[in-house]
Amino acid sequence: MSDLRVNLCGVELKNPVIPASGTFGFGREFNELFDISLLGAVATKGLTLLPRAGNPVPRIAESHGVILNAVGLQNPGVESFLENDLAWLRGKTRVIANVAGSTVSDYEKICARLDGKVDFLELNISCPNVKCGGMAFGVRPESIAEVTAAAKKNCPHTPLIVKLSPNVESIASNARAAEEAGADGISLVNTFTGLAIDIERRRPVLANNTGGVSGAGIKPIAVRMVYEAAKAVKIPVVGMGGITCAEDAIEFLMAGATAVQVGTQSFSDTHACLRILEGIDAWCDAHGVEKVSSLTGTLKCN
Amino acid sequence: MREVTATVLENVRIAEGVYSLTFAAEELPVNAGQFCMVGVNGFPLRRPIAICKSEGERYTVCYRVQGAGTKRLSQTYKPGEALSVLLPLGNGFSLEEGQRRVAVVGGGVGVFPLVAAIRQFAEEKQIYAYMGFRSRSSVCMEYDLRRGEKLVLATDDGSVGYHGTAVQAFMEDIEKVQPDAVLACGPTPMLRALKSATEGRGIPVYASLEERMGCGVGACLVCVCEKKDGTHARVCKDGPVFELGEVKL
């Protein structure tokens, strides 16, 4: 048994495995299948100030090794989360509240509302499936800096992790922009914008037309982006994108991630997070790694 | 609900393009109308399929070969193969004590969860079943569908039974049968026709809905349906059975 604890932005997690935002709700459903307190943290479904109904269906499509989703941030709103879910979830494990907005002011208000009440805020400026806000903030360094600085002013007591979009020109510049504007950490990658076509109907499969691509097929791109982002900043990085097994997770750690998030894999493999956690432990044991945290950023390029 | 590694016992074609898959897994209580998510190797999403029969550790589900995933399921999962399954999921059908005369209306693969409903309720309720198929070659599970008071088969081409849809067959009988409730499952156009045909008669229609799913357990909010009040309900967790009057189709 190796030491699986990691320090993320000054907060200790019992291990580095976190279910990714949007794939795990607020944890209640998966807790019917396994004890979610075994996880390092839970990243919540993206929260907005007011409830959101989300996009029309179909919201999901499948392609080789990947899925596309366009849920459109359906959520019950931050007040419902505070009233009904937060205390329960905090009793289980660390809580990463994923927050989204349409305007800078939305981000300021929701960060202020959650400051001091959750373990981390994850600033979702990379959702590709909403019409205004979302990814619009996460593409250019200038807008990343603006929304990050505004959010950080409103959450002085809670570490702020900025979730970056991969649909960008330079992930390194965007990572630096977040760091310089006051982010305590960054997480990446959110989904890649994609399109799946039903050729019989000659129409997109998704009601929203485009959707966010995730799953095993995006992993090498995500690892490369985590590597480039981690090299560009000093703040901790949470890596994700197509992780299906412990070996995938270890790649992200070596590329520079302090912790990892697992999303799409939980759909075909409900116990994926636990299996990955056990696999990381076994790999560390087999390789004489005493602390999983010692793997972070150890990649030596050829 | 559990995630289990089941063993395939049988996976055979029972009608044109339709397969019956029986697998062994831990015995769990199943309510008619509940479903399972079946994993297919190489595909990132599980396939949601209604549970047709469950007897002890034996479960049977029926599916239509629709795309690459169900094609793979039909071709490579032979007896003895391991199958990753999440079950039982969703709420299933429930009837109140006073609902004694029950019409069951289904079409296409919607017939299969209704097989489970007929098996569950045939003892204590009077079941009148109206089942729609494309043609004679797509009719299946007739033995199980006959467990109630009456079975009317309907085919689009009239090659067997009533020439027309299950809803039309049911509506011709409705005055005679005077059902206290209707259980239904089938394609959305069928459910729309059933909804408009029964509107204003004060008969509750409990319909099992179909939608593309992600997690199957209510976490990812992919498979929603719109309720009357404009909010979204999760088909996998809050359903798949809804009172038809409560949802927009």
Chai-1 contact restraints between the chains, C-beta under 6 A:
chainA,res_idxA,chainB,res_idxB,connection_type,confidence,min_distance_angstrom,max_distance_angstrom,comment,restraint_id
A,T23,B,C220,contact,1.0,0.0,6.0,A-B,restraint_1
A,F24,B,A219,contact,1.0,0.0,6.0,A-B,restraint_2
A,G25,B,A219,contact,1.0,0.0,6.0,A-B,restraint_3
A,E29,B,V217,contact,1.0,0.0,6.0,A-B,restraint_4
A,E29,B,G218,contact,1.0,0.0,6.0,A-B,restraint_5
A,E29,B,A219,contact,1.0,0.0,6.0,A-B,restraint_6
A,A53,B,H232,contact,1.0,0.0,6.0,A-B,restraint_7
A,V57,B,E211,contact,1.0,0.0,6.0,A-B,restraint_8
A,P58,B,R212,contact,1.0,0.0,6.0,A-B,restraint_9
A,R59,B,V222,contact,1.0,0.0,6.0,A-B,restraint_10
A,I60,B,R212,contact,1.0,0.0,6.0,A-B,restraint_11
A,I60,B,G214,contact,1.0,0.0,6.0,A-B,restraint_12
A,I60,B,V222,contact,1.0,0.0,6.0,A-B,restraint_13
A,E62,B,L45,contact,1.0,0.0,6.0,A-B,restraint_14
A,I67,B,P44,contact,1.0,0.0,6.0,A-B,restraint_15
A,V71,B,L221,contact,1.0,0.0,6.0,A-B,restraint_16
A,Q74,B,L221,contact,1.0,0.0,6.0,A-B,restraint_17
A,G215,B,P44,contact,1.0,0.0,6.0,A-B,restraint_18
A,F267,B,L45,contact,1.0,0.0,6.0,A-B,restraint_19
A,F267,B,G214,contact,1.0,0.0,6.0,A-B,restraint_20
A,F267,B,C215,contact,1.0,0.0,6.0,A-B,restraint_21
A,S268,B,G39,contact,1.0,0.0,6.0,A-B,restraint_22
A,S268,B,P44,contact,1.0,0.0,6.0,A-B,restraint_23
A,S268,B,R46,contact,1.0,0.0,6.0,A-B,restraint_24
A,T270,B,E3,contact,1.0,0.0,6.0,A-B,restraint_25
A,T270,B,L86,contact,1.0,0.0,6.0,A-B,restraint_26
A,H271,B,E3,contact,1.0,0.0,6.0,A-B,restraint_27
